[in-house]
Amino acid sequence: MSEKPAKTGSNVIALGAFADQEQFVTIRIGGQLFGIPVLLVHDVLQQQRITRVPLAPPEVAGSLNLRGRIVTAINMRRRMGMDATTDKRTMAVVVENHNELYSLIVDAVGEVLTLSSGDFERNPPTLSGSWRDLSAGIFRLKDELMVVLDIGRLLNINKSGAAA
């Protein structure tokens, strides 16, 4: 049986060549480095005009129009239990979950990191409980810790009410 190719952008690569590596789009929220699996990321956007949604949970910043699709915008500072700041220029990472698009509003978007799957670790017990619930695990980088976000749990409407 031949391996299925993975499509990344306009390039097609064989999975076997990179089976021991994973790629993550890095983001910063409140000074902490987080990673989102690159295959879940659809777009990276500058600040967008967001329309508030009445009676929405505090984590839901509102909705926006992305090329004709209505996208729910999630304030990641609030979702992670941090103070929400409005005076900073923010960015957004658009991800897909259950065929719906969500715009994750973050402080900054960094680079794409390719990391060895063998360096992935379970969440340490010292990781904040609320972050542990939203994390798939961690990577210990040279100078800091990268928390890998579990997008499914982050947007789970049964637990958070945020992804309605």
C-alpha positions in Angstrom: 0.0 0.0 0.0 1.4 3.4 -0.9 1.4 6.3 1.5 -1.1 9.1 0.9 0.5 12.4 0.1 -0.1 15.3 2.4 -1.0 18.6 0.7 0.6 21.7 2.1 -0.2 24.9 0.2 0.5 24.1 -3.5 3.2 21.5 -2.8 2.5 17.8 -2.4 4.9 15.9 -0.1 5.1 12.2 0.8 4.2 11.6 4.5 6.8 9.0 4.9 9.6 11.5 4.6 8.5 13.6 7.6 6.6 11.0 9.7 8.7 11.8 12.7 8.2 15.5 12.5 5.3 17.8 13.1 4.7 21.4 12.1 3.1 24.1 14.2 2.1 27.7 13.6 3.3 29.6 16.6 1.3 32.2 18.4 1.7 34.4 21.5 -1.0 35.0 24.0 0.0 37.0 27.1 3.7 36.4 26.4 3.3 32.6 26.3 4.2 30.6 23.2 1.5 28.3 21.9 1.5 26.0 18.8 -1.4 25.1 16.5 -0.9 22.1 14.2 -0.2 23.7 10.8 -2.7 21.4 9.0 -5.6 23.0 11.0 -4.7 26.6 10.0 -6.6 28.1 7.1 -5.6 31.7 7.3 -3.6 34.3 9.3 -5.2 37.7 9.4 -4.5 41.2 10.6 -7.0 42.9 12.8 -10.5 42.4 11.3 -13.8 44.2 11.9 -15.7 42.1 14.4 -19.5 42.4 15.0 -20.5 41.7 18.6 -23.0 38.9 19.2 -25.6 39.7 21.8 -25.7 37.4 24.8 -22.5 35.5 23.7 -20.1 34.2 26.3 -17.2 36.5 27.2 -14.8 34.4 25.1 -16.8 35.1 21.9 -15.6 38.4 20.6 -18.3 38.3 17.9 -18.3 37.3 14.2 -16.6 38.4 11.1 -17.1 38.0 7.3 -14.2 36.0 5.7 -14.7 35.9 1.9 -18.4 35.5 2.3 -18.4 33.1 5.2 -19.5 34.0 8.7 -16.7 33.1 11.2 -17.0 33.1 15.0 -14.2 35.1 16.6 -12.8 33.8 19.8 -10.8 36.1 22.2 -8.0 33.8 23.1 -6.9 35.9 26.1 -10.3 35.5 27.7 -10.5 31.8 26.6 -7.2 31.2 28.4 -8.3 33.0 31.5 -6.2 36.1 31.0 -7.1 39.8 31.1 -8.4 40.9 27.8 -6.6 43.9 26.4 -8.1 46.1 23.7 -5.3 48.6 23.2 -2.9 46.2 21.4 -2.9 45.4 17.7 -4.0 41.8 17.4 -3.9 39.1 14.8 -6.1 36.2 14.1 -5.5 32.6 13.1 -8.4 31.0 11.3 -8.9 27.3 12.1 -11.5 24.7 11.1 -13.4 22.5 13.6 -16.3 20.3 12.5 -16.5 22.1 9.1 -16.9 25.5 10.8 -14.3 28.2 10.7 -13.2 30.0 13.9 -11.0 33.1 14.1 -8.7 32.9 17.1 -7.7 36.4 18.2 -4.1 36.3 19.5 -1.5 38.9 20.5 1.0 37.8 17.7 1.6 35.1 15.1 5.2 33.8 14.8 6.9 31.4 12.5 6.1 27.8 11.5 8.2 25.4 13.6 9.1 21.8 12.5 9.6 19.7 15.6 10.5 16.1 16.2 7.5 14.0 17.3 9.8 12.3 19.8 10.3 15.6 21.7 6.5 15.9 22.4 5.6 15.6 26.1 2.4 15.2 28.0 1.3 18.2 30.0 3.4 18.7 33.1 1.5 18.8 36.4 2.8 22.4 36.9 0.8 23.6 33.9 -2.3 25.7 34.9 -5.4 23.5 35.1 -7.4 25.7 32.7 -4.5 25.6 30.2 -4.1 21.8 30.7 -7.7 21.3 29.7 -7.0 23.1 26.4 -3.6 21.6 25.7 -2.6 18.5 23.8 0.9 18.6 25.4 4.1 20.6 25.2 7.5 20.9 23.5 10.5 22.1 25.5 12.3 24.5 23.1 15.8 25.9 23.7 14.6 29.0 25.5 11.0 28.4 26.4 8.0 26.0 26.6 5.6 25.8 23.7 2.1 24.6 24.7 0.3 22.8 21.9 -3.3 23.8 21.7 -6.0 21.1 21.3 -8.3 22.9 18.9 -11.2 20.4 19.4 -11.2 20.9 23.2 -10.6 24.7 22.8 -13.8 25.0 20.7 -15.9 22.4 22.5 -19.3 23.9 23.1 -20.2 21.4 25.7 -17.4 22.4 28.0 -16.9 26.1 27.3 -20.0 27.5 25.7 -17.6 29.6 23.6 -18.0 28.0 20.2 -21.7 28.4 19.7 
